């Protein structure tokens, strides 16, 4: 199976950047005191699925990668929906 064209891949990246801010600071709903810096968006090569690359702004400053879909998902907390990651700056 072939890959998407670079034009199509670039369009997907631009759409992702409209949903999430590169350089923005977010926290995970489970740990509101732990912030993460969004460093980039990219692709999982095998699936051409958009991912978010983000760095913890605490501890050892570990870099994480999560699909954009998962990053933007809403989660159900005691019957109330909230975003998985919430932008703070």
MITI-144293 format. One line per 8 residues: number of its first residue (from 0); their letters; for each residue z, y, x of C-alpha. Coordinates in nm, 2 decimals, decimal comma, padded with zeros to 4 digits, m for minus. Layout:
N
NUM	A	Z Y X | ...
***
This chain:
89
0	XXXXXXXX	00,00 00,00 00,00 | m00,10 00,34 00,14 | 00,11 00,65 00,18 | 00,08 00,97 m00,01 | m00,13 01,24 00,15 | 00,05 01,50 00,36 | m00,03 01,76 00,09 | 00,14 01,55 m00,18
8	XXXXXXXX	00,44 01,48 00,05 | 00,47 01,85 00,13 | 00,45 01,93 m00,25 | 00,74 01,69 m00,31 | 00,94 01,85 m00,03 | 00,88 02,20 m00,18 | 01,00 02,07 m00,52 | 01,31 01,93 m00,36
16	XXXXXXXX	01,39 02,26 m00,19 | 01,38 02,43 m00,54 | 01,66 02,19 m00,65 | 01,88 02,21 m00,34 | 01,94 02,48 m00,09 | 01,88 02,40 00,28 | 02,18 02,57 00,46 | 02,38 02,56 00,14
24	XXXXXXXX	02,74 02,43 00,13 | 02,84 02,18 m00,12 | 03,14 01,96 m00,20 | 03,16 01,61 m00,34 | 03,33 01,59 m00,68 | 03,59 01,35 m00,54 | 03,69 01,56 m00,25 | 03,66 01,94 m00,34
32	XXXXXXXX	03,83 02,04 m00,01 | 03,57 01,87 00,21 | 03,25 02,07 00,25 | 02,91 01,96 00,35 | 02,62 02,16 00,50 | 02,27 02,07 00,38 | 02,06 02,04 00,69 | 01,72 01,91 00,56
40	XXXXXXXX	01,53 01,71 00,31 | 01,30 01,43 00,41 | 01,17 01,09 00,31 | 01,27 00,73 00,33 | 00,95 00,62 00,50 | 00,92 00,28 00,33 | 00,96 00,41 m00,02 | 00,85 00,78 00,03
48	XXXXXXXX	01,17 00,87 m00,16 | 01,31 01,22 m00,10 | 01,65 01,23 00,07 | 01,90 01,50 00,16 | 02,04 01,52 00,51 | 02,39 01,67 00,51 | 02,67 01,72 00,76 | 03,04 01,70 00,70
56	XXXXXXXX	03,21 02,03 00,79 | 03,54 01,85 00,86 | 03,66 01,58 01,10 | 03,39 01,44 01,33 | 03,11 01,63 01,14 | 02,93 01,31 01,06 | 02,57 01,34 00,93 | 02,49 01,16 00,60
64	XXXXXXXX	02,17 01,08 00,42 | 02,15 01,03 00,04 | 01,86 01,02 m00,20 | 01,79 01,35 m00,37 | 01,82 01,18 m00,71 | 02,16 01,04 m00,62 | 02,27 01,37 m00,47 | 02,18 01,56 m00,79
72	XXXXXXXX	02,32 01,29 m01,03 | 02,58 01,37 m01,28 | 02,88 01,14 m01,29 | 03,12 01,06 m01,57 | 03,49 01,15 m01,49 | 03,73 01,05 m01,76 | 03,47 01,11 m02,03 | 03,34 01,44 m01,88
80	XXXXXXXX	03,01 01,48 m01,70 | 03,01 01,67 m01,37 | 02,76 01,70 m01,08 | 02,82 01,46 m00,79 | 02,78 01,75 m00,55 | 02,87 02,11 m00,64 | 02,74 02,41 m00,45 | 03,00 02,66 m00,32
88	X	02,80 02,88 m00,09
***
